[in-house]
């Protein structure tokens, strides 16, 4: 079974690559952003709680995020595996994911970190913000998000490396090139 986590800083291409890998491997790509939006749209109890934080520009607390992910991982379409994008983000969330997987007597197959030069990522995101008309994505905001990633999520790289689960893949290049590197890192390349 394929149970993967994709890590990487904002702009590294996690969402794009999660969708491509999910299609190739026949498992759902699960993004916390998508889970938040679905719960908010359905006005679930967790969605209402998350919306308060999102509307205030704050991070949704672990208690709400963990409950949403736990609920999503209990759905039938993840029986053969999943690709998590955006979760876990903290070491506390790693422990929570460990508990979720242990409860179903399963484990992660791999954790893939998509790496990229910080300045290149800033250029990508500033360009994307301009194209999409996202005035809130300024260079300063983007760099702040990258710092937050380094502070909170980079320690996960260490945790998963110690467990022998970590694979690092260069996220620069064409989408197809990065996908090929990801597939190769998982041993899923064509024979």
Buried (B, 14 or more C-beta within 10 A) or exposed (E): EBBBBBBBBBBBBBBBBBBBBBEBBEBBBBBBEBBBBBBBEEEBEBBEBBBEBBEEEEBBEBEBBBBBBBEBBEEEEBEEBBBBBBBBBBBEBBBBBBEBBEEEEBEBBBBBBBBBEBEEBBBBBBEEBEEEEEEEBEEEBBBEBBEBBEEBBEEBBEBBBEEEBBBBBEBBEEEEEBBBBBBEBBEEEEE
